[in-house]
Amino acid sequence: MATPKGATTQPPARAAGQAAQLLLLEDNPALARVVATVAQAEGWVVHTCVDTAQFVEALESIRPDASIVDCMLAEGSGLDVLGRLAAAARDAPVLIMSGYGDTLLRLALQTAARSGLTRVSAQPKPFAASTLRSFLHQASGPPPAS
């Protein structure tokens, strides 16, 4: 979703004065910077974690409005945090990403469903900034009717 030239994007709706919180699990510094830059431009506060331990620790103090989780990390698997994420923010949108193919992404979606997450999508890497913006715009809206 493109913003007309000269228009400003509105941050996701939250309590007065609060920006939406995005919890990012990505161990590739270059990709993490790109995701953070795009999300911040859309009005999100980004909390970047490079491993599962940091992500779990962050969940103790942050209730994310959305999360982005990389499947394969240098130290473990992003899939290991899905249960904790479901306990903390079951209805918050989650984007699971992987550069290791569709089979891993299908497994990730199945794992997310078993963990109790209700708003999950998967995206192969690399992906365009427009794909990320689309996820963020959908995440900032109300949950779909069930």
Sequence and secondary structure as in RCSB ss.txt:
>XXXX:A:sequence
MATPKGATTQPPARAAGQAAQLLLLEDNPALARVVATVAQAEGWVVHTCVDTAQFVEALESIRPDASIVDCMLAE
GSGLDVLGRLAAAARDAPVLIMSGYGDTLLRLALQTAARSGLTRVSAQPKPFAASTLRSFLHQASGPPPAS
>XXXX:A:secstr
    TT        STT   EEEEE   HHHHHHHHHHHHHTT EEEEESSHHHHHHHHTT   SEEEEESEETT
EEGGGGHHHHHHHHTTS EEEEESS HHHHHHHHHHHHHHT SSEEEEESS  HHHHHHHHHHHHS     
